[in-house]
């Protein structure tokens, strides 16, 4: 019985992973990445994610590449990396970071659902939140132009 249950759970997991729709290049589009990350918020979904950078932002030691102009848009996929990685990404891609806007990129990694807290005027959590889907980049080799 226990072994049978394990097989059922394994089959469910594998079928969930296999259900991620990929384009003809094997890349995952933002809408599919978000859907898959929401279906498995604990583990997310691994793959190669393709998107057109529509906005670039930053906060503290982080920079973000967004698939939508408004990073709060629930259709947005965010690529998150430390600012210290930017010079390496620029060297790899051969363009200044700001020139990634309106360019199509492919990022290897795991898309995960991330809870974003709203802070009150004192800088403390207000109790309100929303979700974003992030792919963390820790190496410049994870990012390239879509060709």
Beta strands, then each sheet from edge to edge (+ up, - down):
strand 1: 28-29
strand 2: 45-52
strand 3: 55-59
strand 4: 62-66
strand 5: 77-82
strand 6: 104-119
strand 7: 125-137
strand 8: 143-145
sheet 1: 1+ 2+ 6- 7+ 5+ 4- 3+
sheet 2: 1+ 2+ 6- 8+
end
